[in-house]
């Protein structure tokens, strides 16, 4: 395993999914999320999903749990593409092989993180039958709630 690679597992996972070179993706990601030039690639699951939305990549949330090695055998298909979080690490599963900034196309039985627990996972979809997980828009507003005015108006008087 290489030791001089940046901690950019999230952008690397997205690169394998979108096909965009990781250096270009990191620069666009940096600009989109407002990171400084000192940013090395650390990211959050919610940002990765937001990036997939931005790139019009459909995805479905799928079951998690168990070791990565077991999870790949139980929850993936030979032609599927998945983005997965194990511990604080993100990776891509393509055709039941594992890809990250350290290893490319590795079997789940020999991958360095094979015993880490899968905590987050989505299957990347190509068809319209797949849906994108998005935050539900807020439909409630305190401006339209008479009970809010009655209870809290006195606080501002």
MARSEVO-373257 format. One record per residue: x, y, z of N, C-alpha, C, CB in turn; residue in three letters. Coordinates in pm, whole numbers, plus 50000, padded with zeros to 5 digits. Glycine has a CB too. Layout:
BEGIN
XYZXYZXYZXYZALA ...
This chain:
BEGIN
500844988350000500005000050000500895012450000499044999950122UNK 500585021949917501365034349910501115042650034501025042349783UNK 502155049450081502015057550201502115072450173503055053750302UNK 502445076250050502595090450018501375096249947503825092349932UNK 500255089349951499045093649882498225102549976498205081449835UNK 497625112749919496815122149997495625115150062496325133449908UNK 495075121350168493875115750230492635119950151493755120550377UNK 492595116150027491525120649938490625109149893492105127649817UNK 490265100449986489475088749949488105092549892489305079750069UNK 487475103049945486165107149893486235111649748485595118249979UNK 487095121449718487225125449578487685114149487488185136949567UNK 488525105149537488965093849456487795084649425490095086049527UNK 486945082049524485755073749502484855080149395484965071749634UNK 484675093149405483845100249305484485099549167483645114849346UNK 485795100249162486505099549035486255086248964488005101449057UNK 486275075349041485995062248981484555061248931486275051149082UNK 483645068448995482235067948957481945077048839481355071849076UNK 482475089248842482155099048738483065098348616482225112848795UNK 484255092348634485205091848524486045104448511484485089448395UNK 485805114348597486585126748594487925124348663485795138348662UNK 489035128748604490335126948670490325132848811491455133448587UNK 490955125948904490875129749045491415143749071491635119749130UNK 492465148049003492995161549024492005172248980494325163248950UNK 491365170048865490335179448818489135179448912489895175848674UNK 488745167648954487605166449043487885173549175487265151749068UNK 489085171749229489425178149356489405193349344490795173449404UNK 489865198649233489855213249214488415218349206490635217049086UNK 487565211449131486155215449120485455213949256485425207049013UNK 485725203149325485155200349457485565211149556485595186249507UNK 486855214649553487395225149639486635238249617488905227149613UNK 486455241849492485755254249459484275253649499485885257249310UNK 483625242449471482195241049499481905241849649481685227849443UNK 482715235249731482465234849875483235245349954482805221149927UNK 483995253849884484665265049949485885261250032483715272050035UNK 486565250549995487785246850066488945255550018488105231750044UNK 489925257450104491095265350068492085256749989491775271150195UNK 493135262949941494175255749867494895245549954495185265549809UNK 494835247250085495485237850177494705224750193495665244450314UNK 493465224350144492635212350157493285200650084491225214950101UNK 493375189250151494025177350096493045166850046494925171250199UNK 491755168450075490785158950023489825153050123491495148149960UNK 489975156050252489045151050351487635156150322489485155150493UNK 486645147450338485285151350303484265143950388485025148750155UNK 482995146550364481885140450436480985132850341481075151150513UNK 480285122850393479355114750313478305123650247478665104150401UNK 477745133050321476705141650265477235149950147476145151050373UNK 478495154050153479085161550041479255152549919480435167550082UNK 479635140149942479795130849830478455128649759480375117349878UNK 477385127049837476065125249777475615137849704475035121449885UNK 475925149349763475605162049698476325163249564475975173849790UNK 477575158649558478335159149433477705150049328479805155149457UNK 477255138149372476575129149278475315135749223476225115749346UNK 474575142749309473395150049264473785160549160472675156849384UNK 474845167849190475315178449101475675172848963476525185549163UNK 476225160848962476645154448836475535145748776477885146048860UNK 474315147048829473155139548779473365124448779472815144048639UNK 474035119648883474215105148900473125100248995475645101748955UNK 472305091048947471275085249033471905075249128470165078548948UNK 471345074049246471845064149341470735059949435473035069849421UNK 470875047849486469925042149581470655038149707469185030049519UNK 470095041649820470655037149948470405022149960470015044950069UNK 471415014850005471265000350017471714995950156472084993049908UNK 471384983550196471714978850331473204979450361471214964550349UNK 473504981750488474894982350535475074972550650475264996750580UNK 476304971450698476604962850811477514951450770475334957450872UNK 478244946450865479174935550839480474940450781478554925450747UNK 481414931450767482714935150711482574938250562483734923750734UNK 483484945950510483474949550368483494936950281484674958550333UNK 484334927550317484454915050241483094907850234485524905850305UNK 482424906350346481124899650351480064907850279480704897050497UNK 480094921050301479114930050241479154929350088479354944450288UNK 480334929550031480464928849885479804916149832481954929449842UNK 480064904849896479484892149852477974891649871480114880749927UNK 477474898349973476044897650006475184908049934475874899150154UNK 475714920149912474884931249866475234937049729474954942049964UNK 476244931849661476594937649531476374927549419478064942449530UNK 476304932849297476124924349180477354925449091474844928449101UNK 477584915549006478774915748920478884928048830478794903448835UNK 477774934148791477834945848703477544958948776476864944248589UNK 477424958648907477044970548982478194979749017476364966549107UNK 477834992349044478785002549089478235008249219479005013848980UNK 479095009149321478675013249454479685022949513478505001149545UNK 479195031949597480075040349678479835036249823479815055849654UNK 480915034049898480825027950030481685035650130481255013150025UNK 481205035950253482025041350362482295030150461481305053350432UNK 483555028550496483975019250601484835027250698484775006750541UNK 484415028250822485125036750917485125051050866486575031750937UNK 486275057150855486405070650801486985070350660487285079350891UNK 486705059750588487275057950455486165055450352488275046250454UNK 486315061750234485365059950124486045052350011484835073550074UNK 485275044049942485805036649828484695033649729486475023649874UNK 485085028849614484145024949509484235009849489484445032449376UNK 483085003749468483014989549431482464989149290482124981149533UNK 483224983449199482794981749059482994967149022483584991148961UNK 481944961048973482024947048932482574938249044482894945748807UNK 482204941349167482604934149287484104934849316482194919849276UNK 484784944749257486184947549286486264961049353487054947149156UNK 487274963149437487374975049520488434984749468487704971149664UNK 488084997749475488935008349423489025019649525488395013649287UNK 490235024049555490455036149634491785042149592490435033049788UNK 492285051949668493525058449628494745049549651493695071349703UNK 494575038349720495675029249746495715017449649495595024249888UNK 494545011949623494464999649542493355000749439494244987349632UNK 493574994749324492594995449215492274981449165493125004149098UNK 490964978149168490524965349116490934953549202491054963548980UNK 490904955449331491344944949424490154936349469492044951249547UNK 490404923749487489384914449537489034917849681489884899849527UNK 487764916249719487374918949858488104910149960485894917149874UNK 488594898749918489284889850012490714894250041489294875649958UNK 491284902949955492664907449975492794922449993493514903149858UNK 491694929749984491714944349998492124948050140490324950349965UNK 492904958550156493454962350285492384965150391494334974550269UNK 491204970150352490154973550448489054962950453489544987150413UNK 489344950850413488334940350400487574937350529488974927750351UNK 488204939550645487554936350772486874948350838488564930750866UNK 486914960050772486244971750827484744970650805486794984850764UNK 483964976150897482504975550892481944985850793481904977751031UNK 481024981650709480344990550614479274998350690479714982550494UNK 479415011750690478465020250763477535028250671479215029650852UNK 477945030650548477135038050451477365031850313477505053450451UNK 476315031050232476475025550097475335030050007476545010250101UNK 475695033149883474705035949779475095028349653474585051249751UNK 474075024149580474295018049449474065028949346473345005749425UNK 475025030349257474945040349152474115034349039476365044749101UNK 473105041848993472205036648891472315044148760470795037148939UNK 471925037548654471955043548522470575046848468472655034448426UNK 469555039548515468225041048457467325050448534467575027848447UNK 466195053748473465235062548536464475055848649464265067748434UNK 464565042648657463875035648764464555037948899463795020848734UNK 465775042948896466485046049019466105060149064468025044849000UNK 466235062649189465905075749241467115081549312464705075049335UNK 467095094549328468165101349399467685104749538468615114049323UNK 468485101749636468165105249774468465120049790468985096449877UNK 467445127649825467625141849847466935145749975467085150149727UNK 467365156550035466705161450154465325166550114467555172550224UNK 464325163550195462985168050169462915183050195461955160350255UNK 462305190550102462195204950126461335207650249461615212050002UNK 461685217850321460905221650439459635228350392461705231050532UNK 458485223350438457195229050400456575236850515456245218150354UNK 457235236850627456705243450746457475256350768456795234250870UNK 456775266650797457405279550823456785285650947457285288950701UNK 457605291251034457065297651152456305310351116458185300951251UNK 456565315850997455865327850955454365325350937456455333150825UNK 453985312950906452585309650881451925302851000452485300850760UNK 452575302751115452065295451231451555305351335453165286351291UNK 450215306151352449685315651450450095312151593448175316051441UNK 450315299351623450715295851760452115300951791450655280551779UNK 452955301851690454285307351712454175321951755455155306151585UNK 453315329451684453135343551720452585345051861452205350451620UNK 451625336751895450995337952026451975334652138449775328652034UNK 452795324752117453705320252223454935329152233454135305952198UNK 455525332552123456825339152124456825354152100457675332852024UNK 455675359652062455635374052033456035382152155454245378151986UNK 455615377652271455915385152393457425385452421455175379052512UNK 458175375952369459615376052391460285387852322460215363052342UNK 459685392752215460305403352136459745417152168460135400451989UNK 458685417652250458085430552284458805437352398456635428752321UNK 
